Amino acid sequence: MAIGIIGIIVALAIFLYGAYKNVSVLYLAPLCGVIVAVTNGLNATEAFTSLFVGAVEENQATGVWEIGGLCGMITAVFPTVFLGGIFGKVLGDSGAAQSIAKTLVNKFVMKQEDKIKQARRAVLIMLIIECILTYGGVDGFVAIFATFPIAMYMAHRIDIPRRYVPAMLALSCGANSAPFVLSINNIICMSILETSPGAAPIPGFISFIVIEVGIYFICSSFVVRAIKKGEKFEWGTCQPLPEDDKVKLPNFWLSLLPLVIVFLLFAIVQNASLALVCGIASAVLLHAPYFKDHERKGFFGWSGKVLGSLNIGATNGATAIMTLCSAAGFAAVVQHTDAFNGLVGTLFGTGMAPLVMGIVLCIIVVAFTSSPPAALGIALPMVAAAYIWVEVPAVNPAALARVSAIAVSTFETLPVNGLILLTTGLAQVKIKDAYGPMFLQTVIMTLVGTVLCAIVLTVAPGLA
Protein backbone atom coordinates (compact mmCIF):
# COMPACT_ATOMS: atom_id res chain seq x y z
CA MET A 1 0.00 0.00 0.00
CA ALA A 2 2.89 2.36 0.83
CA ILE A 3 4.39 1.98 -2.64
CA GLY A 4 0.96 2.55 -4.15
CA ILE A 5 0.43 5.79 -2.23
CA ILE A 6 3.91 7.00 -3.17
CA GLY A 7 3.17 6.19 -6.80
CA ILE A 8 -0.06 8.20 -6.68
CA ILE A 9 1.67 11.17 -5.05
CA VAL A 10 4.56 11.08 -7.54
CA ALA A 11 2.18 10.82 -10.50
CA LEU A 12 0.05 13.66 -9.15
CA ALA A 13 3.14 15.82 -8.61
CA ILE A 14 4.31 15.15 -12.19
CA PHE A 15 0.82 15.91 -13.48
CA LEU A 16 0.56 19.19 -11.58
CA TYR A 17 4.08 20.33 -12.43
CA GLY A 18 3.72 19.38 -16.08
CA ALA A 19 0.39 21.19 -16.43
CA TYR A 20 1.87 24.20 -14.62
CA LYS A 21 4.73 24.23 -17.16
CA ASN A 22 2.24 24.12 -20.03
CA VAL A 23 2.87 20.47 -20.99
CA SER A 24 -0.11 19.13 -22.95
CA VAL A 25 -2.39 17.05 -20.72
CA LEU A 26 -3.36 15.00 -23.78
CA TYR A 27 -0.25 12.84 -23.29
CA LEU A 28 0.68 13.89 -19.74
CA ALA A 29 -2.53 12.44 -18.24
CA PRO A 30 -2.20 8.89 -19.66
CA LEU A 31 1.52 8.85 -18.78
CA CYS A 32 0.73 9.68 -15.14
CA GLY A 33 -2.11 7.15 -15.20
CA VAL A 34 0.34 4.42 -16.23
CA ILE A 35 2.67 5.41 -13.36
CA VAL A 36 -0.21 5.01 -10.92
CA ALA A 37 -1.18 1.66 -12.43
CA VAL A 38 2.34 0.17 -12.35
CA THR A 39 3.07 1.28 -8.77
CA ASN A 40 -0.29 -0.11 -7.61
CA GLY A 41 0.00 -3.52 -9.21
CA LEU A 42 -2.49 -2.89 -12.01
CA ASN A 43 -1.99 -4.07 -15.55
CA ALA A 44 -0.85 -0.95 -17.42
CA THR A 45 -2.66 -1.86 -20.65
CA GLU A 46 -5.94 -2.66 -18.90
CA ALA A 47 -5.62 0.48 -16.73
CA PHE A 48 -5.33 2.57 -19.87
CA THR A 49 -8.08 0.91 -21.91
CA SER A 50 -10.62 0.12 -19.16
CA LEU A 51 -9.95 2.81 -16.56
CA PHE A 52 -8.34 5.79 -18.30
CA VAL A 53 -10.29 5.56 -21.56
CA GLY A 54 -13.32 4.17 -19.74
CA ALA A 55 -15.54 1.12 -19.44
CA VAL A 56 -19.12 0.52 -18.33
CA GLU A 57 -19.25 -0.09 -14.58
CA GLU A 58 -21.61 0.26 -11.63
CA ASN A 59 -21.48 3.45 -9.56
CA GLN A 60 -21.24 2.18 -5.99
CA ALA A 61 -22.86 5.34 -4.61
CA THR A 62 -25.95 5.30 -6.82
CA GLY A 63 -26.16 1.72 -8.11
CA VAL A 64 -26.41 3.03 -11.68
CA TRP A 65 -24.36 1.51 -14.50
CA GLU A 66 -22.38 4.19 -16.30
CA ILE A 67 -19.27 4.82 -18.39
CA GLY A 68 -16.17 5.88 -16.46
CA GLY A 69 -12.88 7.56 -17.30
CA LEU A 70 -12.27 9.84 -20.25
CA CYS A 71 -15.26 8.56 -22.24
CA GLY A 72 -17.57 9.01 -19.27
CA MET A 73 -16.52 12.61 -18.87
CA ILE A 74 -16.89 13.24 -22.60
CA THR A 75 -20.43 11.85 -22.39
CA ALA A 76 -21.18 14.19 -19.49
CA VAL A 77 -19.70 17.43 -20.85
CA PHE A 78 -19.77 17.04 -24.63
CA PRO A 79 -23.06 18.89 -25.32
CA THR A 80 -22.22 21.71 -22.94
CA VAL A 81 -18.61 22.32 -23.92
CA PHE A 82 -19.00 21.66 -27.65
CA LEU A 83 -22.10 23.81 -28.08
CA GLY A 84 -20.67 26.33 -25.61
CA GLY A 85 -17.65 26.79 -27.86
CA ILE A 86 -19.93 27.51 -30.83
CA PHE A 87 -22.12 29.84 -28.77
CA GLY A 88 -19.17 31.91 -27.58
CA LYS A 89 -17.73 32.16 -31.11
CA VAL A 90 -21.07 33.25 -32.60
CA LEU A 91 -21.50 35.90 -29.91
CA GLY A 92 -18.06 37.26 -30.74
CA ASP A 93 -18.34 37.18 -34.54
CA SER A 94 -21.82 38.72 -34.58
CA GLY A 95 -20.63 41.68 -32.54
CA ALA A 96 -23.01 40.84 -29.67
CA ALA A 97 -20.24 40.28 -27.14
CA GLN A 98 -18.52 43.52 -28.21
CA SER A 99 -21.81 45.40 -27.93
CA ILE A 100 -22.43 44.16 -24.39
CA ALA A 101 -18.86 44.81 -23.32
CA LYS A 102 -18.65 48.22 -25.02
CA THR A 103 -21.90 49.41 -23.42
CA LEU A 104 -20.93 48.23 -19.94
CA VAL A 105 -17.40 49.61 -20.24
CA ASN A 106 -18.53 53.00 -21.54
CA LYS A 107 -21.38 53.39 -19.04
CA PHE A 108 -19.83 52.05 -15.84
CA VAL A 109 -16.06 51.93 -16.37
CA MET A 110 -14.73 54.56 -18.79
CA LYS A 111 -16.61 57.36 -17.03
CA GLN A 112 -14.02 56.98 -14.31
CA GLU A 113 -10.94 58.97 -15.29
CA ASP A 114 -8.69 57.05 -12.89
CA LYS A 115 -7.43 53.86 -14.60
CA ILE A 116 -7.25 52.11 -11.23
CA LYS A 117 -10.96 52.77 -10.61
CA GLN A 118 -11.70 51.61 -14.14
CA ALA A 119 -9.96 48.30 -13.48
CA ARG A 120 -11.79 47.76 -10.18
CA ARG A 121 -15.12 48.53 -11.86
CA ALA A 122 -14.34 46.11 -14.69
CA VAL A 123 -13.62 43.26 -12.25
CA LEU A 124 -16.82 44.01 -10.32
CA ILE A 125 -18.94 44.00 -13.49
CA MET A 126 -17.47 40.66 -14.57
CA LEU A 127 -18.17 39.19 -11.12
CA ILE A 128 -21.81 40.31 -11.20
CA ILE A 129 -22.40 38.99 -14.73
CA GLU A 130 -20.85 35.61 -13.92
CA CYS A 131 -22.72 35.20 -10.62
CA ILE A 132 -26.04 36.03 -12.28
CA LEU A 133 -25.41 33.43 -14.99
CA THR A 134 -24.26 30.79 -12.50
CA TYR A 135 -27.05 31.44 -10.03
CA GLY A 136 -29.58 31.25 -12.83
CA GLY A 137 -28.48 27.71 -13.63
CA VAL A 138 -26.17 28.39 -16.57
CA ASP A 139 -23.36 25.82 -16.53
CA GLY A 140 -19.97 27.21 -15.55
CA PHE A 141 -18.32 26.22 -18.84
CA VAL A 142 -21.11 27.86 -20.85
CA ALA A 143 -20.69 31.03 -18.78
CA ILE A 144 -16.95 31.03 -19.53
CA PHE A 145 -17.51 30.77 -23.29
CA ALA A 146 -20.17 33.50 -23.17
CA THR A 147 -18.17 35.94 -21.02
CA PHE A 148 -14.71 35.38 -22.49
CA PRO A 149 -15.18 37.92 -25.33
CA ILE A 150 -16.52 40.44 -22.80
CA ALA A 151 -13.51 39.94 -20.51
CA MET A 152 -11.08 40.31 -23.44
CA TYR A 153 -12.75 43.51 -24.60
CA MET A 154 -12.61 45.02 -21.11
CA ALA A 155 -8.98 43.98 -20.66
CA HIS A 156 -8.09 45.53 -24.03
CA ARG A 157 -9.86 48.83 -23.36
CA ILE A 158 -8.48 49.27 -19.84
CA ASP A 159 -5.02 47.76 -20.49
CA ILE A 160 -5.41 44.84 -18.08
CA PRO A 161 -2.66 42.29 -18.88
CA ARG A 162 -4.06 39.27 -20.74
CA ARG A 163 -2.64 36.86 -18.16
CA TYR A 164 -5.32 38.08 -15.72
CA VAL A 165 -8.23 37.33 -18.06
CA PRO A 166 -8.49 33.72 -16.73
CA ALA A 167 -8.82 35.10 -13.18
CA MET A 168 -11.57 37.43 -14.43
CA LEU A 169 -13.37 34.37 -15.83
CA ALA A 170 -13.21 32.55 -12.47
CA LEU A 171 -14.92 35.15 -10.30
CA SER A 172 -18.12 33.20 -9.61
CA CYS A 173 -16.71 29.96 -8.18
CA GLY A 174 -18.43 30.67 -4.85
CA ALA A 175 -21.81 30.57 -6.55
CA ASN A 176 -21.42 26.95 -7.71
CA SER A 177 -22.17 25.64 -4.23
CA ALA A 178 -24.55 28.34 -2.96
CA PRO A 179 -28.09 27.47 -1.83
CA PHE A 180 -30.75 27.02 -4.53
CA VAL A 181 -28.21 26.99 -7.39
CA LEU A 182 -28.89 24.37 -10.07
CA SER A 183 -25.37 22.96 -9.88
CA ILE A 184 -23.97 19.45 -9.98
CA ASN A 185 -22.77 19.89 -6.38
CA ASN A 186 -26.27 20.55 -5.05
CA ILE A 187 -27.85 17.89 -7.27
CA ILE A 188 -25.53 15.10 -6.05
CA CYS A 189 -26.05 16.10 -2.41
CA MET A 190 -29.79 16.01 -3.00
CA SER A 191 -29.68 12.56 -4.60
CA ILE A 192 -27.47 10.97 -1.92
CA LEU A 193 -28.66 12.71 1.25
CA GLU A 194 -32.23 13.48 0.07
CA THR A 195 -31.85 17.16 0.97
CA SER A 196 -33.30 20.21 -0.78
CA PRO A 197 -31.32 22.53 -3.09
CA GLY A 198 -31.60 25.20 -0.37
CA ALA A 199 -30.08 23.09 2.39
CA ALA A 200 -28.66 25.22 5.23
CA PRO A 201 -29.53 28.49 3.44
CA ILE A 202 -28.27 31.06 5.97
CA PRO A 203 -24.79 29.53 6.50
CA GLY A 204 -24.65 28.87 2.76
CA PHE A 205 -25.41 32.47 1.85
CA ILE A 206 -22.95 33.79 4.44
CA SER A 207 -20.23 31.59 2.97
CA PHE A 208 -21.17 32.60 -0.60
CA ILE A 209 -20.95 36.34 0.20
CA VAL A 210 -17.62 36.02 2.03
CA ILE A 211 -16.12 33.95 -0.82
CA GLU A 212 -17.22 36.38 -3.53
CA VAL A 213 -16.10 39.50 -1.63
CA GLY A 214 -12.69 37.92 -1.05
CA ILE A 215 -12.44 36.86 -4.69
CA TYR A 216 -13.21 40.40 -5.88
CA PHE A 217 -10.47 41.95 -3.74
CA ILE A 218 -7.93 39.29 -4.73
CA CYS A 219 -8.51 39.68 -8.47
CA SER A 220 -8.74 43.47 -8.43
CA SER A 221 -5.58 43.73 -6.30
CA PHE A 222 -3.54 41.65 -8.77
CA VAL A 223 -4.89 43.67 -11.70
CA VAL A 224 -4.24 47.02 -10.03
CA ARG A 225 -0.72 46.00 -9.03
CA ALA A 226 0.09 45.02 -12.63
CA ILE A 227 -1.27 48.31 -14.00
CA LYS A 228 0.77 50.30 -11.49
CA LYS A 229 3.88 48.39 -12.63
CA GLY A 230 3.19 49.55 -16.18
CA GLU A 231 2.07 46.21 -17.65
CA LYS A 232 -0.05 46.48 -20.79
CA PHE A 233 -2.59 44.37 -22.62
CA GLU A 234 -1.51 42.58 -25.80
CA TRP A 235 -3.48 40.18 -27.99
CA GLY A 236 -0.65 37.65 -28.36
CA THR A 237 -1.89 34.67 -30.34
CA CYS A 238 -5.56 35.48 -29.63
CA GLN A 239 -7.69 36.78 -32.46
CA PRO A 240 -8.27 40.53 -31.90
CA LEU A 241 -11.84 41.80 -31.68
CA PRO A 242 -12.87 44.40 -34.29
CA GLU A 243 -11.33 47.80 -33.46
CA ASP A 244 -13.09 50.08 -35.94
CA ASP A 245 -15.49 52.38 -34.04
CA LYS A 246 -17.35 52.92 -37.32
CA VAL A 247 -18.36 49.24 -37.41
CA LYS A 248 -22.03 49.02 -36.49
CA LEU A 249 -22.74 46.68 -33.59
CA PRO A 250 -26.03 45.08 -32.55
CA ASN A 251 -28.25 46.88 -30.04
CA PHE A 252 -27.21 46.26 -26.42
CA TRP A 253 -30.55 44.74 -25.38
CA LEU A 254 -30.77 42.67 -28.56
CA SER A 255 -27.27 41.40 -27.87
CA LEU A 256 -28.34 40.26 -24.41
CA LEU A 257 -31.30 38.28 -25.75
CA PRO A 258 -29.38 35.08 -26.71
CA LEU A 259 -27.87 35.02 -23.20
CA VAL A 260 -31.31 35.50 -21.66
CA ILE A 261 -32.70 32.69 -23.82
CA VAL A 262 -29.97 30.31 -22.68
CA PHE A 263 -30.43 31.44 -19.07
CA LEU A 264 -34.22 30.92 -19.03
CA LEU A 265 -34.30 27.67 -20.99
CA PHE A 266 -31.62 26.07 -18.85
CA ALA A 267 -33.28 27.26 -15.62
CA ILE A 268 -36.80 26.16 -16.66
CA VAL A 269 -36.28 23.15 -18.92
CA GLN A 270 -32.94 22.15 -17.32
CA ASN A 271 -31.60 20.97 -20.67
CA ALA A 272 -28.22 22.51 -21.49
CA SER A 273 -28.15 21.23 -25.07
CA LEU A 274 -31.57 22.67 -25.94
CA ALA A 275 -30.72 25.96 -24.27
CA LEU A 276 -27.44 26.33 -26.18
CA VAL A 277 -28.88 25.31 -29.55
CA CYS A 278 -31.62 27.92 -29.13
CA GLY A 279 -29.02 30.46 -28.02
CA ILE A 280 -26.88 29.81 -31.10
CA ALA A 281 -29.88 29.97 -33.42
CA SER A 282 -31.17 33.19 -31.87
CA ALA A 283 -27.73 34.82 -32.09
CA VAL A 284 -27.44 33.95 -35.79
CA LEU A 285 -30.98 35.07 -36.66
CA LEU A 286 -31.17 38.20 -34.49
CA HIS A 287 -27.72 39.43 -35.51
CA ALA A 288 -27.81 38.32 -39.13
CA PRO A 289 -27.00 41.79 -40.54
CA TYR A 290 -23.82 41.95 -38.45
CA PHE A 291 -22.17 38.83 -39.86
CA LYS A 292 -20.25 40.53 -42.62
CA ASP A 293 -17.65 39.26 -45.04
CA HIS A 294 -15.89 42.28 -46.56
CA GLU A 295 -14.68 40.21 -49.54
CA ARG A 296 -18.05 38.70 -50.52
CA LYS A 297 -21.37 40.53 -50.59
CA GLY A 298 -24.96 39.36 -50.30
CA PHE A 299 -26.31 36.06 -49.03
CA PHE A 300 -23.22 34.01 -49.88
CA GLY A 301 -20.99 36.44 -48.03
CA TRP A 302 -23.26 36.29 -44.98
CA SER A 303 -23.73 32.52 -45.04
CA GLY A 304 -20.01 31.99 -45.54
CA LYS A 305 -19.23 34.15 -42.52
CA VAL A 306 -21.77 32.30 -40.37
CA LEU A 307 -20.46 28.92 -41.53
CA GLY A 308 -16.89 29.98 -40.77
CA SER A 309 -17.93 31.09 -37.28
CA LEU A 310 -19.70 27.77 -36.63
CA ASN A 311 -16.70 25.79 -37.91
CA ILE A 312 -14.17 27.59 -35.75
CA GLY A 313 -16.47 27.41 -32.72
CA ALA A 314 -16.88 23.65 -33.23
CA THR A 315 -13.10 23.22 -33.42
CA ASN A 316 -12.62 25.28 -30.25
CA GLY A 317 -15.24 23.19 -28.45
CA ALA A 318 -13.77 19.85 -29.54
CA THR A 319 -10.26 20.90 -28.49
CA ALA A 320 -11.54 22.04 -25.09
CA ILE A 321 -13.36 18.72 -24.58
CA MET A 322 -10.23 16.60 -25.02
CA THR A 323 -8.21 18.90 -22.80
CA LEU A 324 -10.81 18.80 -20.04
CA CYS A 325 -11.53 15.07 -20.17
CA SER A 326 -7.94 13.83 -20.15
CA ALA A 327 -7.69 14.81 -16.47
CA ALA A 328 -10.79 12.71 -15.75
CA GLY A 329 -9.05 9.65 -17.20
CA PHE A 330 -6.16 10.07 -14.79
CA ALA A 331 -8.63 10.50 -11.91
CA ALA A 332 -10.37 7.26 -12.85
CA VAL A 333 -7.13 5.27 -12.57
CA VAL A 334 -6.41 6.78 -9.13
CA GLN A 335 -9.93 6.04 -7.89
CA HIS A 336 -9.61 2.32 -8.71
CA THR A 337 -6.46 1.64 -6.68
CA ASP A 338 -6.47 -0.17 -3.33
CA ALA A 339 -3.97 2.35 -1.99
CA PHE A 340 -6.27 5.29 -2.58
CA ASN A 341 -9.35 3.56 -1.14
CA GLY A 342 -7.30 2.28 1.79
CA LEU A 343 -6.04 5.79 2.54
CA VAL A 344 -9.58 7.12 2.57
CA GLY A 345 -10.74 4.26 4.81
CA THR A 346 -7.92 4.86 7.29
CA LEU A 347 -8.75 8.54 7.49
CA PHE A 348 -12.39 7.71 8.12
CA GLY A 349 -11.41 5.73 11.22
CA THR A 350 -9.71 8.65 13.01
CA GLY A 351 -12.88 9.66 14.89
CA MET A 352 -13.29 13.22 13.57
CA ALA A 353 -16.53 15.13 14.02
CA PRO A 354 -19.00 14.30 11.22
CA LEU A 355 -18.84 17.72 9.52
CA VAL A 356 -15.04 17.81 9.75
CA MET A 357 -14.84 14.26 8.40
CA GLY A 358 -17.05 15.21 5.48
CA ILE A 359 -14.90 18.24 4.68
CA VAL A 360 -11.58 16.40 4.95
CA LEU A 361 -12.74 13.45 2.84
CA CYS A 362 -14.18 15.73 0.16
CA ILE A 363 -10.98 17.78 0.00
CA ILE A 364 -8.70 14.74 -0.21
CA VAL A 365 -10.73 12.99 -2.90
CA VAL A 366 -11.20 16.12 -5.01
CA ALA A 367 -7.49 16.94 -4.76
CA PHE A 368 -6.62 13.52 -6.21
CA THR A 369 -9.41 13.33 -8.77
CA SER A 370 -10.15 16.97 -9.64
CA SER A 371 -13.77 15.80 -9.77
CA PRO A 372 -16.42 17.19 -7.37
CA PRO A 373 -18.96 14.52 -8.42
CA ALA A 374 -16.43 11.77 -7.64
CA ALA A 375 -15.56 13.37 -4.30
CA LEU A 376 -19.20 13.69 -3.24
CA GLY A 377 -20.01 10.21 -4.55
CA ILE A 378 -17.22 8.67 -2.44
CA ALA A 379 -17.31 10.83 0.71
CA LEU A 380 -21.03 11.39 1.34
CA PRO A 381 -22.14 7.71 1.47
CA MET A 382 -19.28 6.92 3.86
CA VAL A 383 -20.10 9.76 6.26
CA ALA A 384 -23.84 9.22 5.96
CA ALA A 385 -23.54 5.49 6.66
CA ALA A 386 -21.75 6.22 9.94
CA TYR A 387 -23.60 9.31 11.17
CA ILE A 388 -26.94 9.71 9.33
CA TRP A 389 -28.27 6.33 8.16
CA VAL A 390 -28.23 5.01 11.73
CA GLU A 391 -30.81 4.68 14.49
CA VAL A 392 -29.69 7.90 16.18
CA PRO A 393 -28.34 10.36 13.55
CA ALA A 394 -25.36 12.40 14.75
CA VAL A 395 -25.47 15.17 12.12
CA ASN A 396 -28.13 17.02 10.13
CA PRO A 397 -28.09 15.90 6.47
CA ALA A 398 -28.66 19.50 5.35
CA ALA A 399 -25.57 20.66 7.23
CA LEU A 400 -23.42 17.90 5.73
CA ALA A 401 -24.80 18.65 2.27
CA ARG A 402 -23.93 22.34 2.40
CA VAL A 403 -20.37 22.04 3.79
CA SER A 404 -19.62 19.15 1.41
CA ALA A 405 -20.93 21.07 -1.61
CA ILE A 406 -18.59 23.94 -0.76
CA ALA A 407 -15.65 21.69 0.22
CA VAL A 408 -15.47 20.01 -3.21
CA SER A 409 -14.99 23.47 -4.76
CA THR A 410 -11.65 23.91 -2.97
CA PHE A 411 -8.80 21.76 -4.27
CA GLU A 412 -10.84 20.95 -7.36
CA THR A 413 -9.06 23.80 -9.14
CA LEU A 414 -5.47 22.63 -9.05
CA PRO A 415 -3.58 23.24 -12.34
CA VAL A 416 -5.02 20.07 -13.93
CA ASN A 417 -8.63 21.15 -13.42
CA GLY A 418 -10.85 21.74 -16.44
CA LEU A 419 -11.66 25.33 -15.52
CA ILE A 420 -7.97 26.23 -15.29
CA LEU A 421 -7.14 24.48 -18.56
CA LEU A 422 -10.13 25.99 -20.36
CA THR A 423 -9.68 29.61 -19.26
CA THR A 424 -5.92 29.68 -19.83
CA GLY A 425 -6.42 27.96 -23.19
CA LEU A 426 -8.99 30.51 -24.34
CA ALA A 427 -6.75 33.41 -23.28
CA GLN A 428 -3.67 31.70 -24.75
CA VAL A 429 -1.57 32.18 -21.62
CA LYS A 430 0.63 29.77 -19.70
CA ILE A 431 -0.80 28.33 -16.50
CA LYS A 432 2.23 29.48 -14.50
CA ASP A 433 1.61 33.08 -15.59
CA ALA A 434 -2.11 33.08 -14.76
CA TYR A 435 -2.49 30.67 -11.84
CA GLY A 436 -1.45 32.88 -8.89
CA PRO A 437 -4.70 34.85 -8.44
CA MET A 438 -6.76 31.86 -9.62
CA PHE A 439 -5.34 29.69 -6.82
CA LEU A 440 -6.18 32.31 -4.21
CA GLN A 441 -9.66 32.83 -5.66
CA THR A 442 -10.74 29.27 -6.34
CA VAL A 443 -8.85 27.31 -3.68
CA ILE A 444 -8.06 29.53 -0.71
CA MET A 445 -11.27 31.60 -0.66
CA THR A 446 -13.49 28.53 -1.14
CA LEU A 447 -11.54 26.85 1.69
CA VAL A 448 -12.21 29.89 3.89
CA GLY A 449 -15.89 29.67 2.96
CA THR A 450 -15.97 25.95 3.82
CA VAL A 451 -14.47 26.48 7.27
CA LEU A 452 -16.75 29.45 7.94
CA CYS A 453 -19.87 27.47 6.98
CA ALA A 454 -18.81 24.58 9.22
CA ILE A 455 -18.20 26.93 12.16
CA VAL A 456 -21.60 28.59 11.78
CA LEU A 457 -23.37 25.21 11.59
CA THR A 458 -21.43 23.93 14.61
CA VAL A 459 -22.22 26.99 16.73
CA ALA A 460 -25.81 27.26 15.51
CA PRO A 461 -26.91 23.79 14.25
CA GLY A 462 -30.51 24.97 14.09
CA LEU A 463 -29.66 27.06 11.00
CA ALA A 464 -29.51 23.88 8.95
Secondary structure, 3 states (H helix, E strand, C coil): CHHHHHHHHHHHHHHHHHHHCCCCHHHHHHHHHHHHHHHCCCCHHHHHHHHHCCCEEECCCCCCEEECHHHHHHHHHHHHHHHHHHHHHHHHHCCHHHHHHHHHHHHHHCCCCCHHHHHHHHHHHHHHHHHHHHHCCCCHHHHHHHHHHHHHHHHHHHCCCHHHHHHHCCCCHHHHHCCCCCCHHHHHHHHHHCCCCCCCHHHHHHHHHHHHHHHHHHHHHHHHHHHHCCCCCCCCCCCCCCCCCCCCCCCHHHHHHHHHHHHHHHHHHCCHHHHHHHHHHHHHHHCHHHCCCCCCCHHHHHHHHHHHHHHHHHHHHHHHHHHHHHHHHHHHHHHCCHHHHHHHHHHHCCCCCHHHHHHHHHHHHHHHHCCHHHHHHHHHHHHHHHHCCCCCCCCCHHHHHHHHHHHCCCHHHCCCCHHHHHHHHHHCCCHHHHHHHHHHHHHHHHHHHHHHHHHHHHHCHHHC
